[in-house]
Amino acid sequence: MPEITLDALKSDYVALGARIATYEENLPRILNIAGAAIELRAGEHYAGEMLKPDGTLDYRLALVSVSDKKYDHSGAGNYAESVGGKRPNLAERGLLIANCKAHLPTEGVFWLEDEYEGDASYAWGCSFDDGYAGYGIKSYERQAVVVRRLIP
């Protein structure tokens, strides 16, 4: 049997601590997402949940409508407010494509809420058929997609 020394014990202690840390890092995380009764207005479609960076619920999203008319960026925002919602942001765009594609137009570019970071006279837009997102001058006329954020 090898001789037990203080240095050997300290070394074993450090190694055991590292093994415990590795084990704990690989434990599954449990997210408790409570069941919810979500009230949708006539014509709305449930898009899903937007999560915070830590994986907990931030808010739920509903697709409200799609405009028939084209607007500049500001006009699209006004239209969205007039029907009780907002333009979707870049992150919400992905949720809409994933869960509401059947209710979205297959042609055209639609205004998003986000301004382009490099120039305030530009804003983001997207097409829902292929998920393309790009920025354009806010005076361009595009249709509006409207979402409602359901804060729990």
N, C-alpha and C positions, 0 to 999 in steps of 0.2 A: 504494500500500500504506500502511495507517495506521501511524503511528509507534508503536513498542513502548515502553511505559513500565513502570516498576516497579508503579505503581498499576494499570495495565491488566492486567498479569500476575497480580497479587494478586486482582483482581476475577475474572479467568478461573479462577483456582485455586479460589476459594470457590464459584463457580457449578458447576465440575466436581465438586467434593466433594459438593455438594447433589444433583447428578444421580446420582452413584455411590450415595449413601445411598438415594435413591428406588428405584434399580434393585435394590439388595440387599434392601430391604424387601419387594419384590414377587417375589422368587425363591420358587419352591415349596419347602415343607418336606417332607423325606423322613422318614416314620416307619417304622422297621423293627420290625415286629411279627412276632416269631418264631413259627413253627408250633409248636403244642403238642399233646401228647396229654393230653386231659382225661378223667379217670375219673369217670363219673357212676354213682351207686348206682342200684339198681333203683327205677324210678318217678320219678327225677329228670329234669328237662329243663334244657338249657343255655340261659341267658338272655343271655349275652354278656359283654362286657368293660367294666369301670368304669375310667375314665381319670383320671389326675392332671391338675391344671390345665395342666401343660405338654404334655399330649397323650400322655404315655407310660402304659403299662399300670400300673394300681394293683392290680387283682385281677379275677378272673373270677367270675361269679355263676351259681348253679344254683337252680332252683325245686325245693324238696324236697317240700312237701306243702301241703295246705289242710285245716284242721280241719273236722270235721263239727259240732263243738260250739262254742258261744259262750263267750267268756271276757272278764273285765275286762282292762285293759291288762297288768297284772302276770301274770295267769293266761295270757294269750296268749304272753308271754315265756317263762314256765315250760314251756308246751306246746312252743314252738319248741325250747327247749333239750333237752327230752325226746326229740325226734326228730332231734337232731343239727344244729340250725341256729339261726337268729335271725329275728326279724321284719325285713322289708325296711325300708330307710330311704326318705325321700322321693325321692332320686335313683334308687335301685334300682327304685322303683315304675315309673318311666318305661321302664326297660329291660325289666321284666317285661311291661308292656303292649305294647311294641314287638315283643318276640320270643317271648313265651309266652302270648299272649292265648287261644289255643286250649285251654290247659290251666288257665285261671283261671275262677272262677265268674262268671256274668253278672249275678248278683243279690247284694245285700248290701254291707255296709261292713266293711272289714277293718282291724285295727290295724296301724300302722306303728311302727317303733322310736322315732322322734323325739318328744320332748316338745314341747309348744307353748311357744315362747319367752316369751310374755307371762304364763304362769301354769303352774306346775309340776303343778297338779292336772289339767291337760289334756294330751292327746297327739293326734298326727295319725293320721288314718285315711283310707282311700280306697275307692273302688269301682273295679273293674277293667273294667266294661263301658264306661264313658264317661271314665275317668281322673280323675273328681272326687277332690279331696283337701280335707279340712277337719279341724278339730279338735273333740274332744269330751271330756267329763269321763271320766277314766280308769276310773271305776266302771261306765260303760256296758258292756254285753256285746256283743261283736262276734266274728266268726270270726277265726282267725289264718291268715296265709299265712306259710310258712316258707321261707327261703333259706339257702344255704350259700355262704360266701365262700371262693373257691379262691385262696389266696395263692400267686403263682408263686415 
